[in-house]
Amino acid sequence: MVLDDLGSSLRQRSLLQADVDTGLVMELSDAIERRALEEEPPSGTSARDHVLRIVYEEMVELVGESTELPLEEQTVLLAGLYGSGKTTSAAKMAWWFSKKGLRSAVIQTDTDRPGAYDQAEQMAERAEVEFYGDPDAEDPVEIARDGLAATAEADVRVVDTAGRDGLNDELVDQIEAIEAAVEPDRSLLVLDAAIGQGAREQARHFEEAIGIDGVVVTKLDGTAKGGGALTAVNETGSSIAFLGTGEEVQDVERFEPDGFISRLLGMGDLKQLTERVERAMEETTEEEDDWEPEDLLQGQFTLKDMRKQMDAMNRMGPLDQVFDMIPGLGGGLMDQLPDDAMDVTEERLREFEVIMDSMTDRELENPRSVGAQQVRRIARGAGTDTDRVRELLQQHKMMERTLKQFQGMGDADMQRMMKQMQGEGGGGMGPFG
């Protein structure tokens, strides 16, 4: 049957490419197939979109709602293997709670990994939260107890534990002892987004040792989709709490099932994209008191304006991750690009910034005045060739033309365009076409 073949192709390819455990893929596949055969597609819906909707709904059902993390006093214990990103996640979570108005602290108990104390202290400093650790102590349980006492005035304490290359009896005993001393309100398992098929066994062992209330998925700034998190959630009966999307303490997102599954399947996540744009713009305008994004839709568009736009893009995170949030640009389309395509694009942005540093204020304000002699001088100053300088000037012209089109649009036109991007205007690529 065409619908059955289409469903099998869509669901299995999407899930396996997203690093979901093979056994779980087959379980989901069976459930999706039953629904695809039993349910009639809504009027006006194609077979592909009908199956895609079922895939989406089944995965959202599997992953469930975000881990409950009330904005109140609590102690959170983090567990995971070496390299999973526990220490970075501890600072990110503390930062997140602090932005919600709660006094936060990180307690570092890892006495095994060289540099764990220094890394945790530096990350906590960047997050502007309290920190406790003892680089001279050898007993992690003692550090945990002393840390709770030292941070007694904090509302939220995030306790970071040691990892291992693999889950062995020594690590299990240590985590169990720390848990008994800390008595956490929640224990979260930290997983690298690229773990893929290994998530099932790891999740099961940690669940047996301390009980897992939620999962933190890290390193989603790379090519990994984080499908292993679905396996961990299914294995432990828990949910996902946070997503780590970069190296900075601010690169953390509270898990939202709709957006996560949409990105996993290449459908985009406009909500998170919008939040990133707003945050990047806020940070940019904080540094440029005399500049507002609305200025771009008025008057002349200069290279200085272009640089501010590039700076805002850099603050949003890796470009492949940003594109993954745009419906129609993530998933399969991104997979068709060369592996280094986004790296080249980001490198090009950095080259453009160096070139602009070699330009005068007059040239930045009026790039159309830049002639051949100036191009050669700018190229020498930037340590690049004249083609790169001309490429920057051409890019500016393209952006200028695009902005002039927006300048002629009214509010109704802008709203209609956004609806089309989200699939609400009939012609866009939303979650279901």
ABEGO torsion letter per residue (X at the ends): XAAAAAAAAAAAAAAAAAGBBAAAAAAAAAAAAAAAAABBBBBGBBAAAAAAAAAAAAAAAAAEBBBBBBBBBBBBBBBEBBGAGAAAAAAAAAAAAAAAGBBBBBBBABAABBGAAAAAAAAAAAAGBBBBBBAABABAAAAAAAAAAAAAABABBBBBBBBBABBBAAAAAAAAAAAAAAGBABBBBBBBAAAEAAAAAAAAAAAAAAEBABBBBBGAABABAGAAAAAAAAAAGBBBABBBAEABAABBBBBBAAAAAAAAAGAEBAAAAAAAAAAAAAAAAAABAABBAAAAABEBBBAAAAAAAAAAAAAAEBAAAAAAABBGABEAAAAABBAAAAAAAAAAAAAAAAAAAABBAAAAABAAABBAAAAAAAAAAAGBBAAAAAAAAAAAAAAAAAAAAAAABBAAAAAAAAAAAAGAAGABBBAAX
